[in-house]
Amino acid sequence: MLDVTEEQALARIGDAVTRPLLKGNPAAVWKGIYQEREHLYRQCADLVIDASHHSVEARVDTIEKELPSREELRS
């Protein structure tokens, strides 16, 4: 799971015209959905990465280091 701040999520969403679920007040709707589902996302995630303060390269490095390789999964 890549965890971002509310501000970052809303910046990625943009004006939400193509996101009918966020119709009306995208910020409030997104926040409600995230609060409702966050525990499920974390429960299902093999890895949670704080993506709010790191470069894409740093995130990729973390994923590569923390997740098991395909060979390890086959064992």
Residue pairs with C-beta under 8 A, 6 or more apart in sequence:
1 41
1 42
1 44
1 45
1 47
1 48
1 49
2 49
2 51
2 59
3 48
3 49
3 50
3 51
3 52
4 12
4 51
4 52
5 52
6 27
6 30
6 31
6 34
8 51
8 52
9 30
9 34
10 26
10 27
10 30
13 19
13 22
13 26
13 30
15 26
16 22
16 23
16 26
19 26
21 29
21 33
22 29
22 30
23 29
42 48
46 67
47 62
47 63
47 66
47 67
49 59
49 62
49 63
51 59
54 62
